[in-house]
Structures are given as C-alpha cells and as structure tokens.
Amino acid sequence: MRSPLDLPTPDADALSHSERLQALIRATIDQAGGHIGFDRYMELALYAPGLGYYSGGSQKFGEAGDFVTAPELSPLFSRTLARQVAEVLTAIPEGELLEFGAGSGTMAATVLQELAALGRLPTRYRIMELSGELRQRQQQTIARQVPELLERVEWLDVLPAGFRGVVLANELLDAMPVQRFCIEHGEPHELLVGWDGQRLTLATGAPDAALFERLERLRQEYSLSDGYCSEINLRAEQWIATLGAMLEEGVALLIDYGYPQRVYYHPARSEGTLMCHYRHRAHSDALRWPGLQDITAHVDFTAIGEAALAAGLAVRGYTSQASFLLANGLTELLDGEEPGLREQLALSNQIKRLTMPGEMGESFKVMALGKGWQGPLRGFSLRDERAGL
C-alpha cells in the first residue's frame, strides 16, 4: 500500500479546512479526558457537519475525486441492478425504492431510467442522505439525467415505517465508523485516538465489557495472537437492526467489499482491512488530513448475516458482484447495440472492471436480505455462496 509520504499535498484551502476539523476533534478528545474511540474519530472525520469528508464540499466520486464507485465507472452496473429491482417490484404492488447514501445520484438516475424502460417504475424513489451538499448534487444529477422522473424522488430526514419494496445500499456499510482493536498480552485492547500536543496519535485502552466479550470471542475462535490488529463494525449491525424494524415486505440489496468472517479475521490479515483513499491513491494512515480523505473498512458479511437473522430478516442470497451482474444479464444489455470501435473498447473495459477478479468482480459482494418475500432472485441464480458465510 502507498506510503502517505507519496501523496500529493493538498492546497492551502484544503489544509485550512482539515485544520478546522482537527480543532473540533482535539476539543472532543479533551472533553473525553484525553482519548476517544477510533469509531468516534472516524465519525467526526467523515460526517462532522460542514467539515467531515462526506459533509464538506470537495469532489469525492469519479475521476476528479478520490475514488470511483461502480455506478460512476459504468451505467451498465446500475442498469443491471435495475433488472433485479424490477423482479422484486413486479411482485409488490405499489412498491417503493429506498437508497441509502446515494453519492452523486448517478445510480439513482440510471436505475430510474432503466426501470422506466422496463415498465417497472416504483411509486417513489426515496433517498436517505445525511449530507446536505450531497443531497444537492443528487438533485442536480437526477434533474439533468431524468428530469421527467425527478418528481418521483423524495429525500428523507427520518426513516419510513412499514416500508414495502426494495432497499439499495451500495458501498454504505464500509463507510460506517468502525472500532479498531489490537491483541496485547493475550487480550483484546481497543484502539483509541489522542493528541500529543502536536499531532493526532493512536493508543490502546481497555474496551468496555460488551466489546471485550465480542473481541475475546473472535480472538479465541480465530487464534489471534499478540500484535494482531483489525476492526469490528457494530454500527453496521445496529443499522441492520433498524432495517429489520423498518422493512415490512421486500428485499434489501447490500453491495460492498468484504469477506466471510473466517477470511476477515484470518491470522495472516494481521493489520486489518482499514483503507484511506485520497486522489485515487490508497494508504493506511487514517489520522492524516482528516476531512480530506475517505476512510473505509471491509465488511464482515458473516456478522451482517447474523445481525439480519436477529432482526427478523432472512438472508436470501450472497454472491460476488461479478456473478450477480452476469446472472442479471449484464452482457444482454449489449445485445442489439452496434457501438463504434471506440465505444466498444470502452464498454469492454467497463465490463472487465466490474467483473474481473483483479478488479471489482470478486472483492465486491452482494447480499440480499428479505422479509415477507418468497420469490426468486435472479442475481443469485448463477452462484450463491451463503453456505460459506
């Protein structure tokens, strides 16, 4: 992974923005008595109002940002996803769509466009977005791409009750604040963030009883030894519980990079999965330039599946992004089209990046959670890996 020393230096305005966020983080550390949990630091770094990475005004998605998501990479991703959505909406009269964390709005616009072509538009396309700046960008994207469908879109401040339809969460769970831990002297210790008078620093401390119990179980089950460090995403599990309470009938499709738990906590993965993204460069220094870089961690899909069962949801499918897209007819979308050579090469490259093992194809997984839904899900017909969770 690239060293932070290799990263391009932000301009003066960006550094000033980061310094303002650091001042807020320092004040929070002082109020907490000298240290805060890494999850609290990550929450501030990403979501502090007006200062966090996702709540500030910098370009995040696409070639001009820090990373490229599948919807930004190719409209084929969202068009193929829409086919799975259409299968569910066909069986749920008056069904709706709810997307969490809609990014630039590109996926929402393309899904709506494809559903209109398929004759399976939802009664409403709801978006739950915490960032006011991203809400505005989403509105502009949808108004530009499908202005005739903008009136179907609603931005939410609170979650609906008794939701029926399809929930979409693309690269949502990886951006939820995680708690980090290290094994020291045969026991798990929580990783904390402090301030040494000049810079943000990391330290370890005793976890509370509930966290200790979870971490100790992982330590024993996967034979984690001293020096092993990783993450646990309890907030994602809490989100699943909220999803279970909200969903009355339908399917939630979770798309993210991650592993089954036995792979996630393999002893050889001794430095965890935490990654930072800045101007299309990946590195591991999460304390560098808070507010200017994305911070993510892979998803433990076993823990998500267990949380789903506890929340009254059924795990209806789990597979790789490649298998999901191909099963839903990714290549069929090209039938009948006669692109020029340049367009043909571009489409070929997009499909490779979406499906090849060395790109997004295997590292990204798709999990379907359902309630009151017994119908088939085409996206998992090619390969279903639930037995490996």
C-alpha positions, 0 to 999 in steps of 0.5 A: 500500500502507498506510503502517505509520504507519496501523496500529493499535498493538498492546497492551502484551502484544503489544509485550512479546512482539515485544520478546522476539523482537527480543532473540533476533534482535539476539543472532543478528545479533551472533553473525553479526558484525553482519548476517544474511540477510533469509531468516534474519530472516524465519525467526526472525520467523515460526517462532522457537519460542514467539515467531515469528508462526506459533509464538506464540499470537495469532489469525492466520486469519479475521476476528479475525486478520490475514488470511483464507485461502480455506478460512476465507472459504468451505467451498465452496473446500475442498469443491471441492478435495475433488472433485479429491482424490477423482479422484486417490484413486479411482485409488490404492488405499489412498491417503493425504492429506498437508497441509502447514501446515494453519492452523486445520484448517478445510480439513482438516475440510471436505475430510474431510467432503466426501470422506466424502460422496463415498465417497472417504475416504483411509486417513489424513489426515496433517498436517505442522505445525511449530507446536505451538499450531497443531497444537492448534487443528487438533485442536480444529477437526477434533474439533468439525467431524468428530469421527467422522473425527478418528481418521483424522488423524495429525500428523507430526514427520518426513516419510513415505517412499514416500508414495502419494496426494495432497499439499495445500499451500495458501498454504505456499510464500509463507510460506517465508523468502525472500532479498531482493536489490537491483541496485547498480552493475550487480550483484546485492547481497543484502539483509541485516538489522542493528541500529543500536543502536536499531532493526532496519535493512536493508543490502546485502552481497555474496551468496555465489557460488551466489546471485550466479550465480542473481541475475546470471542473472535480472538479465541475462535480465530487464534489471534495472537499478540500484535494482531490488529483489525476492526469490528463494525457494530454500527453496521449491525445496529443499522441492520437492526433498524432495517429489520424494524423498518422493512415490512415486505421486500428485499434489501440489496447490500453491495460492498467489499468484504469477506466471510468472517473466517477470511476477515479475521484470518491470522495472516490479515494481521493489520486489518482491512482499514483503507484511506483513499485520497486522489485515487491513491490508497494508504493506511494512515487514517489520522492524516488530513482528516476531512480530506480523505475517505476512510473505509473498512471491509465488511464482515458479511458473516456478522451482517448475516447474523445481525439480519437473522436477529432482526427478523430478516432472512438472508436470501442470497450472497454472491460476488458482484461479478456473478450477480451482474452476469446472472442479471444479464449484464452482457444482454444489455449489449445485445442489439447495440452496434457501438463504434470501435471506440465505444466498444473498447470502452464498454469492454473495459467497463465490463472487465472492471466490474467483473474481473477478479483483479478488479471489482468482480470478486472483492465486491459482494452482494447480499440480499436480505428479505422479509415477507418475500418468497420469490426468486432472485435472479442475481443469485441464480448463477452462484450463491455462496451463503453456505460459506458465510 
